[in-house]
Amino acid sequence: MNTNNQTDSIGDVMYFNYKIDGENFTSAGQASVAVKKALGQLGIEPSTIRKVAIAMYEGEINMVIHANGGTADVYVHSDKIEIVLQDEGPGIEDIEKAMQEGFSTAPDNIRSLGFGAGMGLPNMKRYTDTLDIESTMGVGTKVTMSVNY
């Protein structure tokens, strides 16, 4: 995971950037752990941190399983935390179907590891205030989420 922490040029928005390694599952979750720690250092409420960490972790796992990694950009505003996850994977064929709890396209070898239970996108929606998914087959997926505080 590459981490590039910097402050946005506006001055009141903290910005974090992470490269999500899609090569193995041992690195999955490192970005959400780093964000959790950073938000704690900024004094963000634990309940908000928990929501952000869960939603971001689910997104990281999805990028590892389905898209061979991607990037995560986290913007800490004065009233919300915005997370933008982007990959260049195969895309999501049917977003509505993918949002159904239990629906998964994860291969059996991934499921045997305990991943791919079809709760990623539903959990991302459950723990965020806004969720927007843009996906183009053969191009990739961009997920934008926010948690208000």
C-alpha positions as CSV (number, residue, x, y, z in Angstrom):
1,M,0.0,0.0,0.0
2,N,1.4,3.4,-1.0
3,T,0.3,6.2,1.2
4,N,0.4,9.9,0.3
5,N,-1.1,12.1,3.0
6,Q,-1.5,15.8,2.2
7,T,-3.7,18.7,2.9
8,D,-5.9,19.9,0.1
9,S,-5.1,23.3,-1.4
10,I,-8.3,24.8,0.1
11,G,-6.7,24.4,3.4
12,D,-9.7,23.1,5.4
13,V,-9.9,19.7,3.8
14,M,-7.5,16.9,4.8
15,Y,-6.7,14.5,1.9
16,F,-5.4,11.0,2.1
17,N,-4.5,8.8,-0.9
18,Y,-3.9,5.0,-0.9
19,K,-3.0,2.5,-3.6
20,I,-4.9,-0.7,-2.9
21,D,-2.7,-3.7,-3.8
22,G,-4.7,-6.3,-5.5
23,E,-2.0,-9.0,-5.5
24,N,-2.9,-10.6,-2.2
25,F,-5.4,-10.5,0.7
26,T,-2.9,-9.9,3.4
27,S,-2.6,-6.2,2.3
28,A,-6.4,-5.8,2.0
29,G,-7.6,-3.6,4.8
30,Q,-4.4,-1.7,5.3
31,A,-5.8,1.6,3.9
32,S,-8.9,1.4,6.1
33,V,-6.7,0.8,9.2
34,A,-4.6,3.8,8.3
35,V,-7.7,6.0,7.8
36,K,-9.1,4.8,11.1
37,K,-5.9,5.8,12.9
38,A,-5.7,9.2,11.1
39,L,-9.3,10.0,11.9
40,G,-8.7,9.1,15.5
41,Q,-5.8,11.5,15.7
42,L,-8.0,14.2,14.2
43,G,-10.5,13.7,17.0
44,I,-13.3,12.4,14.9
45,E,-16.1,10.6,16.9
46,P,-15.5,6.8,17.2
47,S,-18.9,6.0,15.8
48,T,-18.1,8.0,12.6
49,I,-14.7,6.3,12.4
50,R,-16.3,2.9,12.7
51,K,-18.7,3.6,9.8
52,V,-15.9,4.9,7.6
53,A,-13.6,2.0,8.4
54,I,-16.3,-0.6,7.7
55,A,-17.4,0.9,4.4
56,M,-13.8,1.5,3.2
57,Y,-12.7,-2.1,4.2
58,E,-15.6,-3.6,2.2
59,G,-14.5,-1.5,-0.8
60,E,-10.9,-2.6,-0.4
61,I,-11.9,-6.2,-0.3
62,N,-14.1,-5.8,-3.4
63,M,-11.2,-4.2,-5.3
64,V,-8.9,-7.0,-4.3
65,I,-11.4,-9.8,-5.2
66,H,-12.8,-8.3,-8.4
67,A,-10.5,-5.6,-9.8
68,N,-6.8,-6.4,-8.9
69,G,-6.7,-3.4,-6.7
70,G,-7.2,0.3,-7.3
71,T,-7.0,3.6,-5.4
72,A,-8.8,5.1,-2.4
73,D,-9.0,8.9,-1.9
74,V,-10.3,10.1,1.5
75,Y,-11.4,13.7,2.0
76,V,-12.0,14.9,5.6
77,H,-14.3,17.9,5.4
78,S,-15.6,19.9,8.4
79,D,-19.0,18.1,8.2
80,K,-18.4,14.8,6.4
81,I,-15.8,12.3,5.3
82,E,-15.9,11.4,1.6
83,I,-14.3,8.2,0.2
84,V,-13.7,7.7,-3.5
85,L,-12.7,4.2,-4.5
86,Q,-11.6,3.7,-8.1
87,D,-10.4,0.7,-10.1
88,E,-9.8,-0.4,-13.6
89,G,-11.4,-3.8,-13.2
90,P,-14.0,-5.5,-15.3
91,G,-16.9,-3.4,-14.0
92,I,-20.2,-4.3,-12.4
93,E,-22.6,-5.8,-14.8
94,D,-25.8,-5.3,-12.8
95,I,-25.4,-2.7,-10.0
96,E,-29.0,-3.3,-8.7
97,K,-28.4,-7.0,-8.4
98,A,-24.9,-6.5,-6.8
99,M,-26.6,-4.3,-4.1
100,Q,-28.7,-7.3,-3.0
101,E,-27.5,-8.9,0.2
102,G,-25.9,-12.3,-0.5
103,F,-25.4,-11.8,-4.2
104,S,-21.8,-12.4,-5.2
105,T,-19.7,-13.1,-8.3
106,A,-16.7,-14.1,-6.2
107,P,-15.1,-17.3,-7.3
108,D,-15.2,-20.4,-5.1
109,N,-11.5,-20.2,-4.1
110,I,-12.2,-16.6,-2.7
111,R,-15.3,-17.8,-0.9
112,S,-13.4,-20.7,0.7
113,L,-11.2,-18.0,2.3
114,G,-14.2,-16.4,3.9
115,F,-14.6,-13.5,1.5
116,G,-17.2,-12.9,-1.2
117,A,-20.3,-13.4,0.9
118,G,-22.2,-10.8,-1.1
119,M,-22.3,-8.2,1.8
120,G,-19.7,-5.7,0.4
121,L,-21.9,-3.2,-1.4
122,P,-24.8,-3.7,1.0
123,N,-22.5,-3.0,3.9
124,M,-21.0,0.0,2.2
125,K,-24.6,1.4,1.7
126,R,-25.6,0.5,5.3
127,Y,-22.7,2.4,6.9
128,T,-22.6,5.5,4.8
129,D,-25.0,8.5,4.3
130,T,-24.5,8.6,0.5
131,L,-23.3,6.0,-1.9
132,D,-22.9,6.5,-5.7
133,I,-21.6,3.8,-8.0
134,E,-20.4,4.4,-11.6
135,S,-19.3,1.4,-13.5
136,T,-18.5,0.7,-17.1
137,M,-17.9,-2.9,-18.3
138,G,-14.3,-3.4,-19.3
139,V,-13.3,0.0,-18.0
140,G,-13.7,-0.1,-14.2
141,T,-15.8,1.2,-11.2
142,K,-15.8,4.3,-9.2
143,V,-17.6,4.3,-5.8
144,T,-18.1,7.6,-4.0
145,M,-19.4,7.4,-0.4
146,S,-19.7,9.9,2.4
147,V,-20.3,9.7,6.2
148,N,-21.7,12.8,7.8
149,Y,-20.7,13.9,11.3
